[in-house]
Amino acid sequence: MKRAVSISLGSSKRDKSVTVNLNGVEILVERIGTDGDLEKARQMYLDLDGKVDAFGVGGVDLYLRLDEREYPLHAALKLVAGVKQTPLCDGRGLKHTLERRVFELAKPQLGDVRFKQAFIPVAADRLGLAEAVSTVSERSVFGDLMVALGVPLPIYGIRNFKRVARVMLPIVSHFPMSMIFYGSDGAEHEPKYEKYFEESDLLAGDFLFMRKYMPKDVSGMTIVTNTTTEENIALLKERGAKTVMTTTPRFDGRSFGTNMNEAMLTAYAGKGRRLSDDELNKLIDTLGIKPTVLQF
């Protein structure tokens, strides 16, 4: 049996292990949280290097991609600097393939959808999803400056977002770990920036970022997210969400992060390296990988 392990800086409360069968190939998929303990995560990478088929890098990105350019996050790269054999997957491949195609792949369940306004709390690490959302929304609002940096300025439209990103990403590239790792438990804060949530009929992005300031009432909204547990889905249903779509498949009630899913596909392919966007897209089509749509 092949084995893909996501070592996450996130909470161990969200750990999960499941065996997935892809076209007759069994893969043990494991997510292991280290509760923000950098040294524990670093040692785990070293201990398992060469012993598993692929690593998922959870809780932090190694690179941020803007169009055809990638910006290294130097603090995160130090975390995995000792890994020599096992491929490292931080999920950026699936973020620019599977998430970019999310509405295309979900069309059988959703049909042709249009939204008045989309709010993406943080898009810097999910440009593919941001572009997908922009194609189905009359207006897109990006909250990166507000949610990630505490600067109360929304960004309107994908073009403006890219302009800001081109200025910011070379700086973000040198941020310390304390500024690029957003916490281990995804705990809620008091609702903030409610205006942008409440004016939108589509919310999209990482669930932990979304939950941070999410209002108590999201009635009638469509939510496109990921890395959700059964409890997370129950929370969104309780708050009135109309539709919840997780950009990756659900396994045993859980949608793993893109890093875990990319590690799973990398283990399946058995090439001993990260997969290209073209290779990922072929596997998405061949294996029937698609989002999960839940309608309440």
C-alpha positions, -999 to 999 in steps of 0.1 A, spaced: 0 0 0 12 35 -8 13 61 18 9 99 16 14 119 48 5 156 54 25 170 82 6 201 93 15 230 116 -23 230 124 -42 215 152 -39 178 160 -76 179 168 -82 178 130 -61 147 124 -75 120 101 -64 88 85 -83 70 57 -75 44 30 -84 57 -5 -87 34 -35 -77 52 -68 -83 30 -99 -74 -1 -79 -44 14 -61 -48 17 -23 -32 47 -6 -31 54 31 -38 91 34 -28 106 68 -30 141 82 -9 147 113 -11 181 131 17 194 152 -2 222 170 22 249 158 53 231 170 78 239 142 106 216 156 82 187 159 71 191 123 107 195 111 118 163 129 88 144 115 97 154 79 133 141 86 121 109 102 97 100 74 118 112 44 122 83 20 98 61 40 65 75 25 56 81 -11 47 118 -8 45 146 18 17 171 21 29 204 37 0 216 58 -7 249 75 17 269 54 26 273 17 61 269 4 55 291 -26 28 316 -37 20 316 -74 9 347 -93 2 338 -130 34 322 -142 57 333 -114 63 317 -80 74 335 -49 92 314 -23 82 317 13 117 315 28 106 308 64 84 278 53 112 264 31 135 262 61 109 239 77 115 213 50 151 220 41 163 186 53 139 166 30 160 149 3 139 120 -11 101 122 -6 83 147 -29 69 178 -11 34 189 -20 21 222 -5 -11 221 -26 -2 249 -51 -5 225 -80 -42 216 -72 -49 252 -64 -41 261 -100 -58 231 -116 -86 215 -95 -97 248 -78 -94 268 -111 -118 243 -126 -141 240 -96 -173 254 -112 -167 235 -145 -163 202 -125 -193 210 -103 -216 219 -132 -235 186 -132 -247 194 -97 -248 232 -98 -257 240 -134 -247 274 -148 -244 296 -118 -240 334 -115 -235 354 -83 -239 391 -76 -209 394 -53 -182 371 -41 -161 377 -10 -128 360 -7 -112 367 27 -77 356 16 -68 349 -20 -30 352 -21 -26 315 -17 -56 305 -39 -53 324 -71 -69 296 -91 -100 297 -69 -100 335 -71 -100 334 -109 -127 308 -109 -149 328 -86 -144 360 -107 -157 343 -138 -191 335 -122 -195 367 -101 -206 402 -112 -183 416 -85 -154 402 -65 -141 415 -32 -108 404 -19 -100 407 19 -63 399 19 -52 433 33 -80 432 60 -79 396 71 -42 387 67 -26 420 74 -52 440 95 -53 468 70 -90 478 66 -89 481 28 -109 458 5 -97 451 -30 -122 451 -58 -118 429 -89 -93 403 -99 -72 428 -119 -67 451 -89 -60 421 -67 -32 410 -91 -18 445 -91 -16 446 -53 -2 410 -52 26 420 -76 37 446 -51 31 426 -19 43 391 -27 80 400 -30 77 414 5 56 385 18 82 362 5 105 373 34 79 373 62 87 353 93 68 322 101 47 341 127 32 361 98 26 333 73 13 306 97 -22 316 107 -28 295 138 -33 259 147 -69 257 156 -89 280 133 -106 295 163 -134 321 158 -130 357 167 -157 383 170 -173 388 136 -155 414 116 -158 430 81 -194 419 83 -203 443 55 -184 422 29 -198 389 41 -234 401 43 -234 418 9 -221 387 -8 -240 356 -20 -208 337 -26 -180 332 0 -149 314 -11 -115 304 3 -98 285 31 -123 276 58 -100 286 87 -96 321 72 -133 323 65 -144 311 99 -121 336 117 -145 365 112 -176 348 97 -209 363 109 -234 341 128 -259 342 99 -249 332 63 -284 325 52 -289 317 15 -251 319 7 -231 295 -14 -198 287 2 -168 273 -17 -141 261 7 -119 232 18 -103 215 48 -136 209 65 -146 184 91 -182 170 96 -185 196 125 -175 224 102 -202 214 76 -227 212 104 -218 247 116 -223 261 81 -257 244 78 -267 256 112 -259 292 102 -281 290 71 -258 282 42 -277 273 11 -249 253 -6 -215 242 6 -190 230 -20 -156 216 -9 -131 219 -37 -117 185 -31 -136 152 -26 -148 141 8 -134 109 23 -152 95 53 -168 128 60 -137 149 56 -124 172 29 -86 172 32 -65 202 22 -51 206 -13 -17 196 0 -30 163 12 -49 156 -20 -19 166 -41 3 143 -20 -23 115 -26 -21 120 -64 16 122 -63 18 89 -44 -6 73 -69 15 85 -99 47 71 -83 71 94 -102 91 104 -71 85 141 -77 58 168 -77 34 166 -106 31 193 -132 -2 212 -138 -8 191 -170 -2 159 -152 -25 169 -124 -53 179 -148 -50 145 -166 -53 127 -133 -83 148 -123 -100 137 -155 -88 101 -155 -97 94 -118 -128 116 -118 -116 139 -90 -142 165 -84 -156 189 -58 -183 178 -34 -215 197 -35 -238 198 -4 -271 215 -7 -293 222 23 
